[in-house]
Every structure is written in structure tokens, then in C-alpha cells.
């Protein structure tokens, strides 16, 4: 998948592409989306390996991370309620 194809796919889903440089010459692709005051960030792939990325890969990364965030949030709320009861 080219950078232009990835940009248009992310735009359709309401996300933006952010290419971040780490180290000397390594660039990585992230998807970013504003949600209220927060900015959600999802790692996609190293820029050198973007050609291996497919539409289904990108959509799966968006879905999996959204589900895991919900699970993480609910488990931390459960933990906080248990800790709050014991104090």
C-alpha cells in the first residue's frame, strides 16, 4: 500500500496519517484521531514496510485497539472499585 492509498483509507475512517522520524533515518507510520480532548494514536508499520500493509490489516489494527482500550478501561474501573471498598 502506498502512502497516498493509506492516507485516503485513513481519511475514510476519520483518521489522519502521521509519519514520525525516530533515530537517524527510521520513519514510522501512525494513525491519529481526535476524540474529545484526547488524541488516539495507533502504530501501523515502519515506512519501509508499508508496501506489505493491506486494507484489512489497517482496519484490524483500528478495531483491535479500540476493543482492547474498552477492556483495559473496564478492568481498571473494576480494580479501582475493589480497592476503594477495602480502604
N, C-alpha and C positions, 0 to 999 in steps of 0.2 A: 504494500500500500504506500503510495507516495504521500508526501506532506500535505499537498493540496487536497487529496482524497480524504485524508484523515481530518483535516480542518473542516471540510464540508460535512462529513459524517458527524463530527462532534457538534457542529452548529445545529444540525437537525435535532440532536438530542438535548440542546440547550447548554452545551459545554463549550469551553474555549481551549485551544491548544497552547501550551506554554513549553518552549524549548529552553531548558536550563543547562548552563555550562558548569561542569564540576571538574576540578583539577585543571590540567593544561588544555586538553583538546577534547574532552569527553562531554558530549551533549546527550541529554535525556529528555524524553517526551513525557509531559504530564498533562492531564486533563483537569481543568479548573472550572468551577461553577459557584456562583454566589447563591447562598441560601440564608436570607436574612442578613445578619451581621457577619456570619461565618463565610469562609471560602472553602469549599470542599476541593480537595486535591487528590487525584488518583494517578499513580505511576502507570505508565503504559509500556514503554520499552526504550532501550538505547536508540539513539538516532541511527546508528549504523545498522541496526536490525529491524528498522521499520518496514522494510520490504517483506519480512516474514509475517507481519501483523495482518490479520483478516478482520472483516467487519464483525464476524461473530466473536472473535477474541476481544475486541473493544467493548462490545455490548455486554459480554460476560463479565468483564472487569468492572463495569459500572454497576451491574446487578449484584454481583457477589459482594462488593464492598458496601453497598447500601444495606444489604441484609446483615452483614457482619456488624455494621455500626449499630443497627437496631438491637441485635443480640447483645452486644457489648454494653449498650446503654441500659437495657433491661436487667442484665446481670449485676451491673454496678448499683442500680437502684435497689435491687433486692438485697445486696450486701449492705448498703447504707441503712436500709430499714432494719436489718438484723442487728447491726452494730448499734444503731440508735436505741433499740429496745433493751440492749444489755447495759446501757450506761445509766 
